Amino acid sequence: MIQRQEIMLIRAALQFWYEEMDLEDADLFAIYSGGSRIKPPWREEDIQRLRQQLNEARLRYVVCQHDAACVKNPRLFSTPDAANQAMTDNSDQLGVVLVNTPAV
């Protein structure tokens, strides 16, 4: 279950990648991504922008249908426990939503 602590870990990993890894090294990217040798399309600004978006995003939870193809209850919950309590049958799934903080 993704919670705020996991978002912080992802942000830290992005910062490490930004500071320590060579963004032009396709071999290195393939090792960490588990993918083929491609030149990553990201620039340093892209990584920093993603870090900032993750920092500002609000984490919310939803109740999804059993196949997770559709939200069953349109309400966004602040905690996984609150979403779990709103489930109406055993096949419901818990979904995680990142909500962008509106620009002011």
N, C-alpha and C positions, 0 to 999 in steps of 0.2 A: 504494500500500500504506500503510495507516494504521499509523504507528509513534508512539512516545511524543512525538516532536517535533511531529507533527500535532495530537495531543491538546493539547499546550501552546499551539499556535496557536489552536485552537478556544476554549480557556479565555481566552486574551488577547482574542480577538474578543468573547466574551461579556462580559468586564469592560469593554471599550470601549463596547459597546452599553449596558451598565448605567449607565456614567458619563456618556456623551455623547448618547445618543439619547433621544428622547421616546417612552416606551412607549405613549402614548395616540395618537400620530400614525399613523393608518392609511395615509396616503399614503406616508410614509417607509418604513413596514414593507413596503408593496407594492413599492417600488423595490428594496429589498434582498432580498426573498424571491422576487421574480419571480412573485408570486401576485396575487390580486385584492385590492381594497381591503377589508380586514377589520380589525376592531379586534383586535390581538394579545391572546390570553387570558392572557398572562404578567404576573406582578407582579415587582417587584424581588426579592422573596424567592425566586421560582421560578428566576430567572437565577442567583442566588448559590448556591442548592441544586444546580443542575446543574453549576456550576463546581466545587463541592466534590466532587460525585460523580465527575466526570471526573478530578479531582486524586487521589482515593483509589482509583479503579478500576485493576485490573491488566489489562494488554493480553495476550491470548493468541491463538493461531492454531490453526485446525483444517483438516482435509482434507475437502472436500465433494465430492459427486458432481458430474458435469459440468453439471447444470442448477442447481446450488447450492440445491436444494430439500431436501437431506438431508445430514447429516454422515456421511461414509463411515467415518471412523475416530473412535471416541469419545474419543480422547486429546486433551488440550489441550497445545499446544506453546508454549514461552516465546519462540521466535524464528520468523520466517518461514522461515529456512533449515532449521530442524529439521522444520517441517511439510512443506516441499517434499521433503525426503528421505524422508518417509513416504508420499509419493504412489506409487501402484502402476501408474497408466497415464496417458497424455498428456491424457486428458479430465478428470482431477481438477482441482478448483478450490481455491484458497486462501481461507479465510474468516477474518475478524477477529472476535474476541469480547472484549467488555468484561466483566470479572468484578468484581462489587461486593466490596469489602473487608468482611468481616463486622464487624458492630458488637460491640464488647466491653464 
